[in-house]
Amino acid sequence: MSRPVFSFRPNLENPEHRKAWEILKNVPEGQKNLFLVRAILQKDQTRHLEEMIRKAVREELEEVRLEKKSIPVEPEIPGVEIPEPEIPDQMLDFLSRIE
C-alpha cells in the first residue's frame, strides 16, 4: 500500500497562513511530518478536553440549580426577608457561551 501524500500551499497574503508558514519553516528538515502529526493530534485532544470540561460544568450547574431549589432559606430575624442571591448578568452571559 502506498503512503498518502499531503501538500501544504499557504496563501502568504492570509495572516494565519503566513504565521503557520513561519512556524513550519523553522521546524528542522526531517521533523516536519512529526511536527504536523503532533499539532493535529494536539488540536484534536484539546477539542476533546474542551468538550469534557463543558460537560462537567453543565453537570455541576445542574446540581447547583437543584440544590438551590431544595434548600429553604429561613430568615434569622423574625419578620425580615432575606432576598435570594442574584447571579450577575455577566456571569450568566459567560455561562451561556460555554454551552
Residue pairs with C-beta under 8 A, 6 or more apart in sequence:
6 36
8 24
10 17
10 18
10 20
10 21
11 17
12 18
12 21
24 32
24 35
24 36
27 35
54 98
54 99
57 95
57 98
58 98
58 99
61 95
73 82
73 84
75 81
75 82
76 82
